[in-house]
Amino acid sequence: MRRRDRFDGILIETTGLADPAPVAQTFFVDEDVRAKARLDSIITVVDAKHLIGEIGRAHEAQEQLAFADTIIVNKTDLASPEELKAVEDRIRRINPTASILHTQRCALNISSLLDRRAFELDRILEVDPHFLEEAHDHEHDDHLTSFSLVERDPLDPEKFFPWLQMIIHAFGLDILRLKGIISFSGDDDRFVVQGVHMLLEGDHQRRWKDAEERVTRLVFIGRDLPKDVITDGFLKCRALSQASE
């Protein structure tokens, strides 16, 4: 990082059992790193033939899937169509928003992995406006949970931000990823937010378009997250005129 030469990119390869959270957090909390580099995306490679049998045995493997923005399902030539569908369904139960690529011998166009800017939620939403709409609720026996909160009434920012900080304080250690787009009362700009564990970022993205439905969508991926508690608090963030109806 101290060299004057400019790099096109830096690829960080972790061990098979590494926790991706500390690596991701470095790009947000280390000022020197943050000033010179940005976290582009987190990529996970899985074995199409053996994922179903192995995932229940390794806690770290589940969290790597939960953290990933891109998941490469490799060795697809060794799996049947039914097995591939089961693998993709299993991945979606853990991570409903990741991009899934099927490969043989990990052969793919490298451009599909680079410059994704997966941690720039505003850019993702510009490229894929429906990015957050495919997230469905999943709760399962490996303690990883993913669910989405959708509200068509505008939220009150004076209620939402304290609530979100409370959620991060109470459950941040178990929140693997948090992504969302928020519609605030009296605000013509969309607000995007994302988090990793205790770290949270948010900012206005752009103005809502005239024909665009102003909908708040939040996606949580984490360990044993209390959906009912989070949902109840979220609904209390509606603007007063809507909340009183």
N, C-alpha and C positions, 0 to 999 in steps of 0.2 A: 504493500500500500504506500510505502514511502518512496518508491521509485518514480522518476519523472516520466518514464515511458507510459504510454496509454495502452491499456488492454481493451480488446474488443469485448471480452467477457471473462468471467471467472467461473469455472465449474467446480463445485464443492461436492465431492463424493464421500458419503459417510459409510460407516460399517452397516452390515445388514440388520443389526439390532439397535441402531442409533435412535435416540429420541430427537426428532426434527425440531422440537420447540426451542431449545437453546440456540441452535443455529439461526433460526428465523429471528429470534429476539435480538440477536447481535446487531442486525441491520437496523433496528429501531432504537436501541439504547446506547450503542457505542457511537459517540459523536464523530470520531475520526472515520469510522467505517461509513456512517450515514452520509458524511460530507462527500465521499468519493465513490460510493457505490450504492446501488439499489437492489433489493431482492426482486428478481424477475419472476421466478416461480419455483415451486417444489414439485419434483418429478419422482414418481415411484414406479418400479418395475415389478410385475408379478408373473408367476408361472401359471399359465392357463390350465395346465394339467393337474397341478397339485395345490392350487390356492385353497379350494374348499376344504381339503383334508388338513391343511397346515395352519390356517388362519386362527383356529380356535386354540392352538397351542402356544402362540406367541403374542403376548400383549403388545409388544413393540410393533409388530406387523400391522395390527389393527390401527394403531395411532399413526403410523406412516401413511396408511390409506386415508385416514381422516384428515390429515394435514395437506395431502397432495392437491395440486391444481390440475396436474396431468398424470394419468395412470396408464402405463404401457402394459397391456396384456400380451405377454410374449408366448411363443411356442403354440400359437393357435392351430398350427398344422397337426399337433398331437392330440387335440381335443375335438370331440364331436360337437355339432351345432347345439345339442342339448346341454352339454357341459359348458360351452361358451356362454349360453344364456344364463345358466346357473351362476357362473362366475360374475357376469355383469350385474345380475340381480343382487348378488352378495355384496359387491362393491357399492352399489347404489344404496343399500341398506345402511352403509357406514358413511358414505360421502355422496350426497345427491347432486352436487354441483360440479364435480371434477370432470374434465374432458377425458374420455377413454379412447385409447388408440389400440388397435389390434395389429400385432406384428408376428413375423417369423424371423428368428435369429436377430431380433431387435432391428430389423432393416426398415428404415423410414426416412423421410425427407427431414433433414436436421432443422430446416426452417420451421417445422411444426412445433419445435421445442424451444426455439430461441425468440427473444424479444416478445414474450407473451404479455408482460406487464400484469401478471395475474394479481399482484397486490395493489394495482391501481384500479379500484373497483369502478371508478367513473369511466375509464377507458373500456373495460369489459362490457359495461352496459351500453356504450355507444356501438360496439361491434356486435353484441348480442343482447338486444333489449329484453329478451325473455330469459336471461340468465338465471334469475332468481325464481322464476315461475314454475320450474320443474321440481322444486324441492318438496318432497312429501314426508310425512311423519314416519319415523322408524324407531322402534324401541325393541331391543333384542337382548339375548342372554349373555352377550359378551360385554355388557355394561356401557357400550357406546350408543349414544342416542343422537338422532338428527331430527329436527322438526322446524317448521316454518310458522311464522306469525304473519297474518295478513289482515290489514285494516283499511277500509275504504274511507272512513272518516278521518279528517286531518288530526294530527296530534298537536299537543301543546308543548312547545320546546321547554318551557319552565317546569314541566312535569317529566318530560321524557329524559332529559339529560341527568337529573338527579336519580331517576329510576335506573337508568343504564349504568351509572357509576355504582349504584348500590348492588346491581347484579354482578358487575365485575368484581367488586369487593367481596361479595359473598360466595360467588361461584367461579371466579376467574381461573383458579388453578385447574378447574375441570372443564373450562371452555377451550376446546382445541381451536376452533375457528368460529368467527362471527362475521356475517356479511349482511348488509342491508341497504335499502333505499327508503328514505323517509319523506313523507309529505307533512309539512307543518302548516298549521293554520295561519293565514295571513302572509304566507311566504310563497312567492311565485317560482322559487328555485328548488330543485331537487337536492336533498341532502344525502350523501352516501357515507356509510360507516362500516368499519371492519375492525376486528380484534383478533389477537392471538394471546390466549391466557389473560394475563393482567394488563396487557398493552392494548390501547384503544386509539383509533384514529378516525377522524371524520371531517368532512368539509362539504361546502356547496359544490355541486357539479355543474348544472346548467339550468336554464329556465324550463319549466314544464311546457310542453308543446300544446297548442290549442286543442287538438284532437286526442290528446293523451290522457288516459285515465289516471288520476292522482291517487295512487295506491301505495301504502306502506308495506314493505315486505322485509322481514328479518329472518335469516336462517342461522340456527344454532347447531353446532356439531360438538359434542362433548361427552363426558363420562357421567352417567347417572344424573343428568340435569333434571331438576324438578319442573317439568313442563307446566303443571298446573299453577305453581307459584309464579313462574315467570310470565305466564299468560295473564294471570289475574292482575299483576302489576302493570303489564303492558297495556291492557284495556283501560286502566285508570289514567293513562296518559292522553286519552282523547281530549280534544278541546272541550271546554265547558258546555257549549251549546249542544254538542253531540253527546257528551257523557251524561247529561242530565235527562236525555230523552229516554 
